[in-house]
Amino acid sequence: MTTQGKKVWFITGSSTGFGRLLAEKLLKNGEIVAATARKPEQLADLTEQYQSQVIVLPLDVTKPEQVRDAVNRAISTFGRIDVLVNNAGYGMMGAIEEVTDAEVRKQYETNVFGALDVMRAVLPHMRRQRSGHILNLSSVGGMVSFPGAGIYCSTKFAIEALSEAMAKEVAPLGIKITIVEPGAFRTNFNGSSLSTTENLIDDYDAAIGGFREWVRDVDGAQPGDPAKAVEAMIEAVNNKESTLRLPLGADAIGAIETKLAAVQSDVDTNHEVATSTAYEGVTVGNIGG
């Protein structure tokens, strides 16, 4: 397949939600897509319509051998990967104590270790090219942790930390990182993709019952238009001045601004005691600097 003048995109979780919409939009724009999914048959229509632009690959990101195989097949088909979109993932509802060990580990295997495996598989190719762009799908929950979704939010906090460090590691190699932080968008995230623990504890109803109801009731009525979110992601890749973080949705902006104000308040309140903890006479600089 010829890729001259076109970007090659590798997208995980392409069968639904942002992944599916992004693949469709890119193909309509004439770009080249390696679309991956646990059930690749759900992408058969894309193969039929865009035969010369797309390869559909089976990929469960919790299976490292499938990760390596999918990346290698994309490289052998197109010669390179210009953009990686780490989109595969799902939400988990439950108080920290409620969610079982097995549920926690499954959440991390997909949302954190799966994304990490894909990045590690793609990075050697991008380093060799001295170019590339990685979009890591985080969430407003990667900046603000909500009661009743702490396990899910913690996986997105991990993605934020990995991405922030990696952005500094790979910048000298010509590789960019964008952390995408959507608020509530009208995808299947609050519906079929959402997992809820069955290990409910009545004592937590007062703290998280309202949030559980909101998550359920907002499904299908979220304010965010996913098609517009996909356009913003594409723009972030095409814009040489794009920022590390890309919050999406007025609700995400509001929640993040409130969080940052609370953090600044804590810093200000504790500034004196914090700065008094160094050895006498020691000059303190920034960490890592």
Protein Blocks (a to p, Z undefined) as FASTA:
>chain_A
ZZehiacdddehklgcjllmmmmmmmmnopacddddfblmlmmmmmmmmmmlcccddddf
klmklmmmmmmmmmmmnopafbdcdfbccddeddfklpcfklmmmmmmmmmmmmmmmmmm
mmmmmmmnopacdddddbfklmbccehilmmmmmmmmmmmmmmmmmmmmmmnopacdddd
ddddddfklmmmpccdfbbcfklmmmmmmmmmmmmmmgopafbdfklmmmmmmmmmmpmk
bcfbdcedjklmmmmmmmmmmmmmmmmmmmmmmmmmpcehiacddehZZ
